[in-house]
Amino acid sequence: MSVIKRVLVANRGEIAVRVIRACHEESLEAVAVYSEPDRLALHVRHADAAVRLGAAPSSESYLNIPKLIAAAKDSGCQAVHPGYGFLSERAAFAEACVDAGLIFVGPPASAIRAMGDKTEARRRMQAAGVPVVPGTSTPLRDSNEARKEAKRLGYPVLLKAAAGGGGKGMRLVGNDGEVESAFQAARREAHKAFGDGSIYVEKHLERPRHIEIQILADGHGRVVALGERECSIQRRHQKLIEESPSVAVSPALRRRLSEAAVAAAGAVGYLSAGTIEFLLTPAGEFYFLEMNTRIQVEHPVTELVYGVDLVREQLRIAAGQAMRVHGASWPGGGGQLHPRGHAIECRITAEDPFNDFLPATGVLQYLRVPSGPGVRWDAGVEAGNEVTLFYDPLLAKLIAWGETREAAIQRMRRALSELVIVGLPTSQPFHLRVMDDAEFLKGDIDITYLERAGARVLAAPPSPGLDRALAVAAALLADQAHDRSLPSSVTVRSQQASSWTQAARLEALRDGLE
Ligand code: MV4
């Protein structure tokens, strides 16, 4: 890869580790950046060099454009990979990189900007023949226009922020009488969150699935679709479980979704990896929702069923090379790419599922990592790390592959029961229970699944409960044996052991012995 030799990884946690690994496989050096509390973090330890950005707040570290540009230049990087979150979808950051002579590993700033403005995105999609939800594709002037449009569409409607995405500034409106206050509230919220109070309206779709298509576009004129991800299992716009393929997508529907996604990418001059989000109604109609102009958290499920390393492809594309993905490219045809088997991802977060997913802090005192056939563990933390509230609660992603959906689920159960995390509550017990839920097993899910089934899922004991209790006990004994083999001067571990012993017993009681 001639033009790129060193890459600045402008992120932290699991995605920074993921990008560093891709760099190393492409024989590139990776430079990490870190905030003060992250100075010994896993991503720093994996990198070839690391640059300190500043104090813990993101504004002084991972969101600070001048510091990141300086870090890239000073450390001799030719390219910057933004990961997801932080600056990954800021057109101004992509521009700042280019202005500093750095290659931004992602789409052109113009594509980020076009898709970031949701009404502009709708106009581009309509022009490209991509179905959008019935609604307006320019901002509403006032609440009178909102009422007029809502009447035309038919209630219920959703007011959405043009500068938004991810649910902020969104209001559900059921009738004429609710428009005025909902419109003002949406406008205020959008203005506060995005500095832009522009609002548009869409017909509200009832109980859709959230289906997204992964695309890759290179500078040699090729755009490919790598199938769908089913992302309906979410809570307050945070996804918890994703899978590929979706039980709701037939080969014929996959082809139509893929054609729409490739057209969407073409309409904004896309380059690199991107995702087109769709809502799929119970009647089987699909509509463009928005485009994510970044690599996404859930990209590994696509990698496992399509046999593609999306982050390596991003690096190759950024260097001007052709992508190494063979198969369909629309327009122009070629054979469609087909999924092989089934992959599921569980997001392991530092949140307490038994306490309304309250974010948790603490020291990760003990960690046993699942592995073995068909299991992938993408983590940003290791034992001994402290989890704070400064950043996102995602600790790791556990991904299981199987020949069939059933096999992938069974493997996920096995992997989840191998996982031992002591020191703070995590989403693990929630995931174990979902893997036994009848509706989930049938694939009977939509975006309201957790609202409807969350309480039932959490009340049920997980199936490999006793195994898990035994696993915790075995880990406990192994750790104590390890402690005894250490010189007596090593006291830190034994101090920790007492608190994690306590936590482990609690876990065992909760999961197996109730
Ligand atoms: C919708 C919708 C129903 N109808 N639009 C939520 C965040 C933003 N990305 C768009 N969202 C939605 N837009 C229409 N016309 C339902 C949602 C929605 C949602 C979408 C995808 C995944 C999870 C969701 C959770 C709640 C609402």
Boltz pocket constraint, residues with backbone or C-beta under 6 A from the ligand:
constraints:
  - pocket:
      binder: B
      contacts: [[A, 133], [A, 158], [A, 165], [A, 166], [A, 167], [A, 168], [A, 202], [A, 203], [A, 204], [A, 205], [A, 206], [A, 210], [A, 231], [A, 232], [A, 234], [A, 237], [A, 279], [A, 289], [A, 290], [A, 447]]
      max_distance: 6.0
